[in-house]
């Protein structure tokens, strides 16, 4: 006797997902959203985001701080277009302060808010600013001023040399060099 088996796969539609990841119960809701300004703004922001948005507690979990419901993200503000995309998102969501042009050429940590209420100020921070802020807060407990190790200073000199070479070889105008020098200054400040 030979047993005959047959494998069956049943596909059932349980919802619809827009390009930016938002899910809907009906196809009509999803299509309506995909034709809305909110969808365009969210999709554009996702395009300049490094990785995915994450809960605030992920970045602060080692310090026992943060909410699982409050989201943050890292934005790569490569150029003026990226700055405009980020500011369009924050303006749409009611932020009073937008990102400033000095952030062009930087990756910044920003507040994205809660899923149920995105009305939040971005409060952008570069990695260097975040580290300096943490050091400043930790100094209170150690009772002494902390200076960055010599390796950071030598890295700054290396970056400055690269910035000058970049200006000589590739930059279009002096503002490119100035932005690089600002980046180095922020790192060693």
C-alpha positions, 0 to 999 in steps of 0.5 A: 500500500502506498500513501498519497500526500498532497501539500496545499498552501492557502493564501489569505489576504489579512490586510494591505501594506503601503510602501512606507510600511503602514498597514490597513484593513481594506484596499481602499483605505490603503490606496487613499493613504498612498495618494495622500500628502502624509504618505509622500512625506513619510516615504520621503523621510524614510528614504533619508533615514539610516535604518529604521525608526526605533523606540527611545528606550533602545538608545537609552536602555543601558541607562534605564531610561526611555519609552517603548512608545516614543520613537526616534530615528537617525536622519542623513542630511546629505544635502539641502534636499534632505534638509527640506524633506526632514523639515517638511515632515516636522512642519507637517507634524506641527513642530515649532522648530525645524532643522537648521542648514548647519546640519547639512552633511551630518547624520542626526538623531531626531525625535519622531514622537509617538505613533498616536501623536507625532506632534514633537520637536525634532531636537536634532543631535549629531553623534558628537553632540550626544557623546559630549552631552553624555560626558557633561552629565556624567561629570557631575557624578565623577566630580571632575572635568573629562577631556577627550583622549588624544586619539580624538584630537589626532583624528581631528587633524586627520579629518582637517587634512582630508577636508582641505584635500576635498576642497582642493580636489572636489569641492565646488565652493568654500562653503563645502570646506567651511562645513567640514571644518565646522564638523571637525570643530564640533567633534573636538569642542 
